[in-house]
Amino acid sequence: MGPLLDGLVKLQSVENRLRAFKSKVTRCRRGVIFQENLLRQLQSGIVAKQEEIKLVRIQSDRLEVELKSRDEYIAKMRAALNLAKSNKEYAAILTELNTSKADNTKLETQILELMKSSDADKAECDEIQAQIDEQTQKVDSLRKDADEKVVEFEKEMVSVQREWDQAASEIPADVLVTFKRVADTYDGEAIAIVGQQDERSDSYSCGGCFMRQPAEVANRLMTNDEIIRCTNCTRILVMDQ
């Protein structure tokens, strides 16, 4: 392997290390974001539950007002019952009175159910709030830990970046452009090793996409220091050392 391909192999090694650190930084931040999203979901949940409690309270208050009005009406009907001048009038007032009492019982049942629902919602709010408090502590702790790790990773990345710059400075500009473009396509893996498929034959394949490579490619890589790319995946090919 000549100095050009040897330089690319070294650059690939540093590229892998650099991307590994970047990946660690990304994972640290992604972990925090995931936990923050869980916290936001809990916060949204308690807001929605509080809105439900508010609506139930409004509905309950409306029914309480209606019940009070009906109680006043029943009181008037009872007074009218004592003043009835005939059996027919008495029977009519009594029927209306009984109907109003039945309606009141239904209202009281509705109000009771709303109160039970409100109590259950309040209990659920308390539970969600406890989860929010716990998740907030978890997020704060995780964020602090992640920030500390990121600082350390970024310090190491500075050193590795210097190595990358040094290795890249030894690569011709046009080849470096190709390397970067292919590396971005394959998550940093711009180089593919050409290996022999069968020791008893002259059959070779690309280590990136496993596409069969002509023996001529292998021969050129073993004798020349030139850039040859896989016709299938476009990675830069080097021979297995």
C-alpha positions in Angstrom: 0.0 0.0 0.0 1.4 3.4 -1.1 1.5 6.6 0.9 -1.8 7.9 -0.5 -3.9 4.8 0.4 -1.9 4.5 3.7 -2.7 8.1 4.5 -6.4 7.5 3.8 -6.4 4.4 6.0 -4.9 6.5 8.9 -7.4 9.2 8.2 -10.2 6.7 8.3 -9.0 5.5 11.7 -9.0 9.0 13.1 -12.4 9.7 11.5 -13.8 6.7 13.3 -12.5 7.9 16.6 -13.8 11.4 16.0 -17.3 10.2 15.0 -17.3 7.9 18.0 -16.9 10.9 20.3 -19.5 12.9 18.4 -21.9 9.9 18.8 -21.3 9.8 22.5 -22.1 13.5 22.8 -25.2 13.0 20.7 -26.3 10.0 22.9 -25.8 12.1 26.1 -27.9 14.9 24.8 -30.5 12.5 23.3 -30.9 10.8 26.7 -31.6 14.2 28.3 -34.1 15.2 25.6 -35.9 11.9 25.9 -36.4 12.4 29.7 -37.4 16.0 29.1 -40.1 14.9 26.7 -41.4 12.5 29.3 -41.5 15.4 31.8 -43.4 17.6 29.3 -45.9 14.8 28.7 -46.6 14.6 32.4 -46.9 18.3 32.7 -49.3 18.3 29.7 -51.3 15.5 31.4 -51.7 17.4 34.6 -52.8 20.5 32.8 -55.4 18.5 30.9 -56.6 16.9 34.1 -56.9 20.2 35.9 -59.0 21.5 33.0 -61.3 18.5 33.4 -61.6 19.3 37.1 -62.5 22.9 36.2 -65.2 21.9 33.7 -66.7 19.4 36.2 -66.8 22.1 38.9 -68.6 24.4 36.5 -71.1 21.7 35.6 -71.6 20.9 39.3 -72.1 24.5 40.2 -74.7 24.9 37.5 -76.6 21.8 38.8 -76.4 23.1 42.3 -78.0 26.4 41.2 -80.7 24.4 39.4 -81.3 22.2 42.4 -81.6 25.2 44.7 -84.2 26.7 42.3 -86.1 23.5 42.2 -86.0 23.2 46.1 -87.6 26.7 46.2 -90.3 25.6 43.7 -91.0 22.4 45.8 -91.5 24.6 48.9 -94.0 26.7 47.0 -95.8 23.6 45.8 -96.0 22.3 49.4 -97.5 25.6 50.5 -100.0 25.5 47.5 -100.9 21.9 48.5 -102.2 23.1 51.8 -104.3 25.8 50.1 -105.9 23.4 47.5 -109.6 24.1 47.3 -110.6 20.8 45.7 -109.5 17.2 45.5 -108.8 17.7 41.8 -106.6 20.7 42.5 -104.9 18.8 45.3 -104.2 15.8 43.1 -102.7 18.0 40.4 -100.4 19.8 42.8 -99.4 16.5 44.4 -98.5 15.0 41.1 -96.4 18.1 40.2 -94.8 18.0 43.6 -93.8 14.3 43.3 -92.5 14.9 39.7 -90.3 17.8 41.0 -89.0 15.6 43.9 -88.1 12.9 41.4 -86.3 15.4 39.2 -84.5 16.7 42.2 -83.3 13.2 43.1 -81.9 12.8 39.6 -80.1 16.1 40.0 -78.7 15.1 43.4 -77.4 11.9 41.9 -75.7 13.7 39.0 -74.1 16.2 41.4 -72.9 13.3 43.6 -71.4 11.5 40.5 -69.7 14.7 39.5 -68.2 15.1 43.0 -66.9 11.6 42.8 -65.4 12.2 39.4 -63.8 15.4 40.7 -62.3 13.6 43.7 -60.9 10.9 41.4 -59.4 13.5 39.1 -57.9 15.4 42.0 -56.3 12.1 43.3 -55.0 11.5 39.8 -53.6 15.0 39.7 -51.8 14.4 43.0 -50.3 11.2 41.5 -49.2 12.9 38.3 -47.7 15.8 40.4 -45.6 13.2 42.4 -44.4 11.7 39.1 -43.6 15.2 37.8 -41.5 16.0 40.9 -39.7 12.6 40.6 -39.1 13.1 36.9 -37.9 16.7 37.4 -35.2 15.5 39.8 -34.3 12.7 37.3 -34.0 15.2 34.5 -31.9 17.7 36.6 -29.5 14.9 37.7 -29.3 13.4 34.1 -28.7 16.9 32.6 -25.9 17.6 35.1 -24.3 14.2 34.4 -24.6 14.6 30.7 -23.2 18.2 30.7 -20.1 16.9 32.6 -19.6 14.0 30.2 -20.1 16.3 27.2 -17.4 18.6 28.5 -15.0 15.7 28.8 -15.9 14.3 25.4 -15.5 17.7 23.7 -12.1 18.1 25.3 -11.0 14.8 23.9 -12.6 15.7 20.5 -10.3 18.7 20.3 -7.3 16.5 20.5 -8.7 14.0 18.0 -9.7 16.8 15.7 -6.1 18.0 15.6 -5.0 14.5 14.6 -7.7 14.5 11.9 -6.5 17.8 10.6 -2.9 16.6 10.6 -3.8 13.4 8.7 -6.0 15.3 6.3 -3.2 17.7 5.5 -1.3 14.9 3.9 -4.1 14.0 1.6 -4.5 15.7 -1.8 -7.4 18.2 -1.8 -9.5 16.4 -4.5 -9.1 13.1 -2.7 -10.0 14.6 0.6 -13.2 16.0 -0.9 -14.1 12.5 -2.1 -13.3 11.0 1.3 -15.5 13.5 3.1 -18.4 13.0 0.7 -18.3 9.2 1.0 -17.8 9.4 4.7 -20.9 11.5 5.1 -22.8 9.0 3.0 -21.8 6.0 5.1 -21.6 7.4 8.6 -17.9 7.9 8.5 -17.0 4.7 6.7 -15.4 6.0 3.5 -12.9 3.1 3.2 -13.8 -0.5 2.3 -11.4 -3.4 2.5 -11.2 -5.6 -0.5 -10.9 -9.2 0.6 -10.5 -12.5 -1.1 -13.7 -14.5 -1.1 -12.0 -17.8 -1.5 -8.3 -18.5 -0.9 -8.4 -21.1 -3.7 -9.7 -18.6 -6.3 -9.1 -15.1 -7.6 -12.6 -13.9 -6.4 -12.7 -10.7 -4.4 -15.4 -8.5 -2.8 -15.9 -5.1 -1.4 -16.0 -5.2 2.4 -18.6 -2.4 2.5 -21.3 -3.7 0.2 -19.9 -7.2 -0.5 -20.2 -6.7 -4.2 -17.9 -8.9 -6.2 -14.7 -7.1 -7.4 -12.8 -8.1 -10.5 -9.3 -9.5 -10.0 -8.0 -6.6 -12.0 -9.1 -4.2 -9.2 -7.2 -6.3 -6.6 -4.1 -6.4 -8.8 -4.2 -2.6 -9.3 -4.6 -2.0 -5.6 -1.7 -4.4 -4.8 0.7 -2.7 -7.4 -0.5 0.9 -7.6 -1.1 3.7 -5.1 -4.3 5.0 -6.7 -7.9 5.8 -5.8 -10.3 3.1 -6.9 -13.9 3.2 -5.8 -16.4 0.4 -5.6 -18.8 0.7 -8.6 -21.7 -0.3 -6.4 -21.3 1.6 -3.1 -18.7 4.2 -4.2 -16.5 3.6 -1.2 -12.7 4.0 -1.6 -11.1 0.5 -1.9 -8.0 -0.7 -0.3 -6.5 -4.2 -0.1 -6.8 -6.3 3.0 -3.4 -6.2 4.7 
